[in-house]
Amino acid sequence: MSGEPMLWSGWGDPALARELPEQVRALLRDFLGVRAPDAPAVGLESVRLPPVALSEPLLGALAGVVGPAYVLTSHEARVRHTRGKSTPDLLRMRAGDGSAAPDAVVLPGSHEEVAELLRVCSAERVAVIPFGGGTSVVGGLTAATPDSGFTGVVALDLGRLDRLLSVDPESLVASFEPGVRAPEAERLLAAHGLTLGHFPQSFEYATLGGFAAARSSGQASAGYGRFDDMVVGLTVATPTGTLDLGRAPKSAAGPDLRQLVLGSEGAFGVITSLRLRVRRAPEERRYEGWRFGTFAEGTAAVRALAQEGPLPTVLRLSDETETMIGLAKPDTIGSGGSGCLLIAGYESTRASGWGSVAARQAGAAAVLSRMGGEPLGAEPGEAWEHGRFSAPYLRDSLLAAGATVETLETAGFWANLPRLYDAVRLALAGALGSPLVMCHVSHVYETGASLYFTVVVAQEGDPVAQWERAKEAANAAIVTAGGTITHHHGVGREHRDAYAAEVGPVGVSILQAVKARLDPAGILNPGALVPPTA
Amino acid sequence: MSGEPMLWSGWGDPALARELPEQVRALLRDFLGVRAPDAPAVGLESVRLPPVALSEPLLGALAGVVGPAYVLTSHEARVRHTRGKSTPDLLRMRAGDGSAAPDAVVLPGSHEEVAELLRVCSAERVAVIPFGGGTSVVGGLTAATPDSGFTGVVALDLGRLDRLLSVDPESLVASFEPGVRAPEAERLLAAHGLTLGHFPQSFEYATLGGFAAARSSGQASAGYGRFDDMVVGLTVATPTGTLDLGRAPKSAAGPDLRQLVLGSEGAFGVITSLRLRVRRAPEERRYEGWRFGTFAEGTAAVRALAQEGPLPTVLRLSDETETMIGLAKPDTIGSGGSGCLLIAGYESTRASGWGSVAARQAGAAAVLSRMGGEPLGAEPGEAWEHGRFSAPYLRDSLLAAGATVETLETAGFWANLPRLYDAVRLALAGALGSPLVMCHVSHVYETGASLYFTVVVAQEGDPVAQWERAKEAANAAIVTAGGTITHHHGVGREHRDAYAAEVGPVGVSILQAVKARLDPAGILNPGALVPPTA
């Protein structure tokens, strides 16, 4: 298995935990009214777990498939596979609430073992939660409750399926097992001079299978595309047999069934291999900052880039609040007040001419200048690049300091973005009083873009219930304002009802029909994605 | 309704029928052994149709939904909705075989009327064949046979749903009804300075709904994308309710159900409106030719363009045979023998700088020269542009002259293309003796491309059976060689079995489950796309 396990009660490598700077503490105190003393997480050994519900014969049957060494029921293994990394998940874990723990963790070593596990678990009504990097922020990994009619719940950890299977340098296709973590995938590809170019916030721990199952999109999506753009083929083990899809980049052979697996979040089957479009690794990278007077002006500028080109590799526009909060040194933002910061990054395999960093940067600069942008040079871009994966560490420190911080996101067509932006902010303010709400546009398309919100608020007595109220209000606002309930976090359990509203009853009935056909016992990630049949 | 009806026994406007040049007649005679005298099509009035199977009360019920003026049972209306435009379709129609005619043609005027028709036809077990431009070349429109258990068959002609509903110039999204023909869509969009950029061979008659239902891809797909790339939203009437999909360009909200409707060929529902990504109309267009010594060298060059850029708007590489046959003036192909002709077209909204025709043409020229290409200047490109929609007319003349001509296509990953190319040619030679087989690459992706074959052979006594043998052999070769059974023609009935092999039994079971859920009576385009449940 690749990499070290992540901090069970928070994010990442415990050695990289961040002290909150005094200026942040002052902000929390003076602007958000955070008064609570620091509340450290309980120790791992103090997490309260339910007893293992699976019988010894059943555990033996699972061990018969994967070998006894790969069926784990230890306290630590169960804690480490309890929930994902949403803020409610972390708040519960920090408080020692391990009620959603699986009974066992099972680690298959091959497609055939996955298929056999699904057969055994279907026959015995054992719920199966496919588990990649464990980074879901939408309740995608929450085990079913004991009263759900299952004999037990296993986390199906794909960490042993961690190989690069093949590289086709002519077609620029690499075949991977699903449990490969993103940094390891990049390391393996770098040996061939290749890259995926997929760098979501969860990059350091998330797996390729998880990216596909949840339709991930990374910080360089403008240049490298979404993860679903990268998937050209999939092998999927389902309780009723194996799906093997993808004979060509594109096809007119019926509905694209790959697109039914992408985003299926382990509810239809378990991805056991992926064929991914890769790119030649860039030889040059450059990041820069631009300033716009208002979020509306900046949005018009990123829209112009998306519709006219050239599209940078990385493109991120912060609203006024995010710009103000995010700036360690507000004087770097230029002459006219804080305004809005745009980060543009360019990567290229060419040193000069068409497609080079210089040519694209110059082309984009012409558009950004025309749209009222003021160039800020390389420093803001490099600062962003330096800190691009640090936000989840900051969240842990804020949670400990008595502030709730969480993110949520949506996407819509350009003409609808202002309505979506206002609706979400209003809903959060209505539910939380005076939260700090920051937003950025970070994934753009010709016809629209995503909006990514970060919310900070002083914790109330029951911070989970407090956040759930806010989340419900935001979900309702997104549905009403016509956006999609998620641009790249996925559906899981937190977005399931809003997702049902989004695709409507006929859409839901399609999902239920596919689920019933592929997983007739309903063991796969029950409760996630697909609303239960009424 | 937009546009004139098409020649019932062939393609297009009868006034544009082409006389075969003597050099083509000589080729047919001397190289293919075509000996048959010209065989004209029977007159429309001589086409033999089965009696109308639908009862008067049932026809009355349909008229109750759409009005009596829009339920047609005339000889001419039925003939004009019999079959599509594949060569076997035309051979049968020319011989007066109208056995696959629908009993009636029904023309709904709204989404609500479509939905109500589906309810009535489900209750009465009337098969419904959604009918757009009638240009299917894969048996997508063949009515069910009388012994299939249906009380009758109607063609659901969407020609009255022919409006541009709205234009969102900020999001670059236009909303259309499905029956708009492509030239009319371009005309409507041109008034807003916009274009779809979708120019398949069927452009002059095909409809937007048909493009979506069959996952069309046009001659400018390198620049404007496939039609499925253009669809950002869909409304679909199904027998069990309405689907309304597409709140954002992209989403992580579960499987992309739009991709389940795209390519569903009327078997799951009837598309009643489409939201399409449009582009600003280009101000400059330039087409040019390049010569490569061999198809392999040319393929490597188009692969380099697809993987490194810049991608022209139009890109088409003919193999040696197609190059030789296609050249009216063989001396235009340059110095080193015939070789292979590459057509590159560039369109842009910019007069200069990044993204302009000049910049992209120069960037592509650098790649093509490096890969061994020899520039031929504008003339071959302009000749291609001039004749880009004329091939179907030529086919009619060849059919009349005793030659069968038909096309078929596939797609695969770059490393697999040579195997696919050889396999299809061998299969056709095995089935047909010494056919003339031409091929081009005309849709490219980073990871692969399509292969488009044109086959010409002297007609035997039963030319339909002769072609069906060849088609079966080609289908089997594509499946065995690992390609997709169709890149842009669709599945229909001719590719259904190969499609089933391509997606496997689990894939087929998904299609059957969706079909059973949305169309429980099985009335929608029965026999197309979805293999019947065993």
Chai-1 contact restraints between the chains, C-beta under 6 A:
chainA,res_idxA,chainB,res_idxB,connection_type,confidence,min_distance_angstrom,max_distance_angstrom,comment,restraint_id
A,D168,B,A415,contact,1.0,0.0,6.0,A-B,restraint_1
A,E170,B,W414,contact,1.0,0.0,6.0,A-B,restraint_2
A,E170,B,A415,contact,1.0,0.0,6.0,A-B,restraint_3
A,S171,B,F413,contact,1.0,0.0,6.0,A-B,restraint_4
A,S171,B,W414,contact,1.0,0.0,6.0,A-B,restraint_5
A,S171,B,A415,contact,1.0,0.0,6.0,A-B,restraint_6
A,S171,B,T447,contact,1.0,0.0,6.0,A-B,restraint_7
A,L172,B,E446,contact,1.0,0.0,6.0,A-B,restraint_8
A,L172,B,T447,contact,1.0,0.0,6.0,A-B,restraint_9
A,V173,B,T447,contact,1.0,0.0,6.0,A-B,restraint_10
A,R215,B,A252,contact,1.0,0.0,6.0,A-B,restraint_11
A,V232,B,T447,contact,1.0,0.0,6.0,A-B,restraint_12
A,G241,B,V506,contact,1.0,0.0,6.0,A-B,restraint_13
A,L243,B,V506,contact,1.0,0.0,6.0,A-B,restraint_14
A,L243,B,G507,contact,1.0,0.0,6.0,A-B,restraint_15
A,R247,B,G482,contact,1.0,0.0,6.0,A-B,restraint_16
A,R247,B,G483,contact,1.0,0.0,6.0,A-B,restraint_17
A,R247,B,T484,contact,1.0,0.0,6.0,A-B,restraint_18
A,A248,B,A411,contact,1.0,0.0,6.0,A-B,restraint_19
A,A248,B,G412,contact,1.0,0.0,6.0,A-B,restraint_20
A,A248,B,G448,contact,1.0,0.0,6.0,A-B,restraint_21
A,A248,B,T484,contact,1.0,0.0,6.0,A-B,restraint_22
A,P249,B,Y445,contact,1.0,0.0,6.0,A-B,restraint_23
A,P249,B,T447,contact,1.0,0.0,6.0,A-B,restraint_24
A,P249,B,G448,contact,1.0,0.0,6.0,A-B,restraint_25
A,S251,B,T484,contact,1.0,0.0,6.0,A-B,restraint_26
A,A252,B,R215,contact,1.0,0.0,6.0,A-B,restraint_27
A,A252,B,T486,contact,1.0,0.0,6.0,A-B,restraint_28
A,A252,B,H487,contact,1.0,0.0,6.0,A-B,restraint_29
A,A252,B,H488,contact,1.0,0.0,6.0,A-B,restraint_30
A,A252,B,G490,contact,1.0,0.0,6.0,A-B,restraint_31
A,A253,B,T484,contact,1.0,0.0,6.0,A-B,restraint_32
A,A253,B,I485,contact,1.0,0.0,6.0,A-B,restraint_33
A,A253,B,T486,contact,1.0,0.0,6.0,A-B,restraint_34
A,A253,B,V491,contact,1.0,0.0,6.0,A-B,restraint_35
A,A253,B,Y499,contact,1.0,0.0,6.0,A-B,restraint_36
A,A253,B,E502,contact,1.0,0.0,6.0,A-B,restraint_37
A,G254,B,G263,contact,1.0,0.0,6.0,A-B,restraint_38
A,G254,B,V491,contact,1.0,0.0,6.0,A-B,restraint_39
A,G254,B,Y499,contact,1.0,0.0,6.0,A-B,restraint_40
A,G254,B,L529,contact,1.0,0.0,6.0,A-B,restraint_41
A,P255,B,L260,contact,1.0,0.0,6.0,A-B,restraint_42
A,P255,B,G263,contact,1.0,0.0,6.0,A-B,restraint_43
A,P255,B,S264,contact,1.0,0.0,6.0,A-B,restraint_44
A,D256,B,Q259,contact,1.0,0.0,6.0,A-B,restraint_45
A,L257,B,V503,contact,1.0,0.0,6.0,A-B,restraint_46
A,L257,B,G507,contact,1.0,0.0,6.0,A-B,restraint_47
A,Q259,B,D256,contact,1.0,0.0,6.0,A-B,restraint_48
A,Q259,B,Q259,contact,1.0,0.0,6.0,A-B,restraint_49
A,L260,B,P255,contact,1.0,0.0,6.0,A-B,restraint_50
A,G263,B,G254,contact,1.0,0.0,6.0,A-B,restraint_51
A,G263,B,P255,contact,1.0,0.0,6.0,A-B,restraint_52
A,S264,B,P255,contact,1.0,0.0,6.0,A-B,restraint_53
A,R277,B,E446,contact,1.0,0.0,6.0,A-B,restraint_54
A,R277,B,T447,contact,1.0,0.0,6.0,A-B,restraint_55
A,G309,B,G355,contact,1.0,0.0,6.0,A-B,restraint_56
A,P310,B,W354,contact,1.0,0.0,6.0,A-B,restraint_57
A,W354,B,P310,contact,1.0,0.0,6.0,A-B,restraint_58
A,W354,B,G363,contact,1.0,0.0,6.0,A-B,restraint_59
A,G355,B,G309,contact,1.0,0.0,6.0,A-B,restraint_60
A,G363,B,W354,contact,1.0,0.0,6.0,A-B,restraint_61
A,A411,B,A248,contact,1.0,0.0,6.0,A-B,restraint_62
A,G412,B,A248,contact,1.0,0.0,6.0,A-B,restraint_63
A,F413,B,S171,contact,1.0,0.0,6.0,A-B,restraint_64
A,F413,B,V173,contact,1.0,0.0,6.0,A-B,restraint_65
A,W414,B,E170,contact,1.0,0.0,6.0,A-B,restraint_66
A,W414,B,S171,contact,1.0,0.0,6.0,A-B,restraint_67
A,A415,B,D168,contact,1.0,0.0,6.0,A-B,restraint_68
A,A415,B,E170,contact,1.0,0.0,6.0,A-B,restraint_69
A,A415,B,S171,contact,1.0,0.0,6.0,A-B,restraint_70
A,Y445,B,P249,contact,1.0,0.0,6.0,A-B,restraint_71
A,E446,B,L172,contact,1.0,0.0,6.0,A-B,restraint_72
A,E446,B,R277,contact,1.0,0.0,6.0,A-B,restraint_73
A,T447,B,S171,contact,1.0,0.0,6.0,A-B,restraint_74
A,T447,B,L172,contact,1.0,0.0,6.0,A-B,restraint_75
A,T447,B,V173,contact,1.0,0.0,6.0,A-B,restraint_76
A,T447,B,V232,contact,1.0,0.0,6.0,A-B,restraint_77
A,T447,B,P249,contact,1.0,0.0,6.0,A-B,restraint_78
A,T447,B,R277,contact,1.0,0.0,6.0,A-B,restraint_79
A,G448,B,A248,contact,1.0,0.0,6.0,A-B,restraint_80
A,G448,B,P249,contact,1.0,0.0,6.0,A-B,restraint_81
A,G482,B,R247,contact,1.0,0.0,6.0,A-B,restraint_82
A,G483,B,R247,contact,1.0,0.0,6.0,A-B,restraint_83
A,T484,B,R247,contact,1.0,0.0,6.0,A-B,restraint_84
A,T484,B,A248,contact,1.0,0.0,6.0,A-B,restraint_85
A,T484,B,S251,contact,1.0,0.0,6.0,A-B,restraint_86
A,T484,B,A253,contact,1.0,0.0,6.0,A-B,restraint_87
A,I485,B,A253,contact,1.0,0.0,6.0,A-B,restraint_88
A,T486,B,A252,contact,1.0,0.0,6.0,A-B,restraint_89
A,T486,B,A253,contact,1.0,0.0,6.0,A-B,restraint_90
A,H487,B,A252,contact,1.0,0.0,6.0,A-B,restraint_91
A,H488,B,A252,contact,1.0,0.0,6.0,A-B,restraint_92
A,G490,B,A252,contact,1.0,0.0,6.0,A-B,restraint_93
A,V491,B,A253,contact,1.0,0.0,6.0,A-B,restraint_94
A,V491,B,G254,contact,1.0,0.0,6.0,A-B,restraint_95
A,Y499,B,A253,contact,1.0,0.0,6.0,A-B,restraint_96
A,Y499,B,G254,contact,1.0,0.0,6.0,A-B,restraint_97
A,E502,B,A253,contact,1.0,0.0,6.0,A-B,restraint_98
A,V506,B,G241,contact,1.0,0.0,6.0,A-B,restraint_99
A,V506,B,L243,contact,1.0,0.0,6.0,A-B,restraint_100
A,G507,B,L243,contact,1.0,0.0,6.0,A-B,restraint_101
A,G507,B,L257,contact,1.0,0.0,6.0,A-B,restraint_102
A,S509,B,R517,contact,1.0,0.0,6.0,A-B,restraint_103
A,I510,B,V514,contact,1.0,0.0,6.0,A-B,restraint_104
A,A513,B,A513,contact,1.0,0.0,6.0,A-B,restraint_105
A,A513,B,V514,contact,1.0,0.0,6.0,A-B,restraint_106
A,A513,B,R517,contact,1.0,0.0,6.0,A-B,restraint_107
A,V514,B,I510,contact,1.0,0.0,6.0,A-B,restraint_108
A,V514,B,A513,contact,1.0,0.0,6.0,A-B,restraint_109
A,R517,B,S509,contact,1.0,0.0,6.0,A-B,restraint_110
A,R517,B,A513,contact,1.0,0.0,6.0,A-B,restraint_111
A,L529,B,G254,contact,1.0,0.0,6.0,A-B,restraint_112
